[in-house]
Amino acid sequence: MAATPVWSVDPRTGKQRERVAVEATPHEVDGAVRAAHTARAALADATTRAAFLRGAAGLLDGAADLVVAAADAETALGPGRLTGELARTTGQLRAFADAVDEGSYLDVRIDRADPSLTPPRPELRRYKVPLGVVAVYAASNFPLAFSVPGGDTASALAAGCPVVVKAHPDHPATSELCASLLRRAAVAAGLPAEVVGLVHGFDAGLELIRHPLVSAAGFTGSIRGGRALFDAAAARPVPIPFHGELGSLNPVVVTGAAAAERAEEIGTGLAGAVTLGAGQFCVKPGLVLVPDGPDGDRLADALAKSLAETGPGVLLDHRMRENFLAGVRERAALPGVTAPVAPGPGGDHAVAAGFLSVGARDLLEGGAHEPLLEECFGPVTVVVRYSGQREAADVLGRLGGNLSATLQLSRAEGEGAPGPAGELIRQVTELAGRIVVNGWPTGVAVAPAQHHGGPYPAATSHSTSVGGTAIERWLRPVAYQSVPDALLPAELREANPLGLPRRVTGG
């Protein structure tokens, strides 16, 4: 049977650029996973892992022109955006190297024996160990930061887990380039190149999630694709953790006081958030609650003006373009929905940004408007005009889980007693993993306190795919009870030879 070629395609023209690879056979997937599994022991040394991560960051930075050019040719995201994404990607790698050096991610806890307690407490020592081979499913909209060298890969390697990445078909050449740089960094650090594997093809992705030596998986993509893999992970004879980031509407609530205070500013800012990256950010605001009345009209006018001045954008591939156009047509045809700035075609290979508008009462009546409560990937948002806090709360009550929720408050609402703003904070906390006040959710800082996840369908677990605690997804705790010091792992020995931070209870 002939191998299926993998082509790099220019989304600006729809034309094939070059043949990059072939889709992996089941035998080749098995080989990549087994090679990664064999390489686990080499990742055990923390100093080596940290050097590897820093070396990978250095090689990516050194090849910045090549990496950015390859990614732009396959995604049309633009050199400026991709240069920033590369900096974020290498920053992540270095941040996880620092986390490995510091060691608190191991969560070392020691409870000294205390026979005087009832019941008596034995000597207990606990830390975390790597799970094993991690399958990483690359994202379409972030060819670097959420793909081959991205956060799932960086955090898994930092935890001591080899990775096998299933490349996204929208940027196979970028994936091959980045994988080769990571493998070079591994060899330079004294590790086997096989600590990073790469496979192409839809069927390869299914083989990967089912492989008995794969111990966990990370995914960023659609609800449909992520749920299929999540179900496959759960259906295995030995189920594995599946950390998927799926779909998110990222609601925004603009209070009446905020609209009265700065309607134009909010409308202009919203337009920027909706069109950033051609509306292909996972935290794009997709549903915006705006008060009915003159202040809401001013906000909508500012949004319309800014969107009308935004030029057409190229989406990541033609399938996404067709899905976007079909999605906006379906939503615009619903009863009571208008299109003050109609989103739609922007040329043969591009789309025009816009927004739809509907009254909260229409949205809440019956089930016909359910599509408005689902993500539409691309440069469009839905403005919902509400009358009173109760109506806004009822709309929020219809939403599923989200990566983010944003409140646009007046300055006065952010001071003094919580009042209605405090109730809004409480309500959106139930809906989202990150709450933003008087800002926009686009732009997810890579920082220790960051959380990029949320209730389902935003994510399939309660972990984060961004920030220092992302490493926790690839570790499991082990407790040692009454084990002689000489037999303990170095991380738990009494003398603390590795100098790790630890929490000790008892004398």
Salt bridges, closest charged atoms under 4 A:
GLU18 OE2 - ARG17 NH1 3.65
ASP30 OD1 - ARG34 NE 2.85
ASP30 OD1 - HIS211 NE2 2.70
ASP61 OD2 - ARG94 NH2 2.86
ASP72 OD1 - ARG12 NH2 2.80
GLU85 OE1 - ARG81 NH2 2.86
ASP98 OD1 - ARG54 NH2 2.75
ASP101 OD2 - ARG54 NH2 2.66
ASP107 OD1 - ARG109 NE 3.11
ASP107 OD2 - ARG126 NH1 3.29
GLU123 OE2 - ARG125 NH2 2.90
ASP152 OD1 - ARG473 NH1 2.88
ASP170 OD2 - HIS168 ND1 3.94
GLU176 OE2 - HIS200 NE2 2.72
ASP231 OD1 - ARG227 NE 2.79
GLU245 OE1 - HIS452 NE2 3.11
GLU261 OE1 - ARG262 NE 3.14
GLU261 OE1 - ARG411 NH1 3.25
GLU264 OE1 - ARG298 NH1 2.72
GLU265 OE2 - ARG262 NH1 3.95
ASP292 OD1 - ARG385 NH2 3.60
ASP295 OD1 - ARG298 NH2 3.11
ASP297 OD1 - ARG385 NH2 2.95
GLU309 OE2 - LYS305 NZ 2.93
ASP317 OD2 - ARG319 NH2 3.70
GLU322 OE2 - ARG321 NH1 3.41
GLU370 OE2 - ARG398 NH2 2.44
GLU391 OE2 - ARG361 NE 3.91
ASP394 OD1 - ARG390 NH1 3.25
GLU423 OE2 - ARG426 NH2 2.57
GLU430 OE2 - ARG426 NH1 2.82
GLU494 OE2 - ARG112 NH2 2.94
GLU494 OE1 - ARG125 NH2 2.35
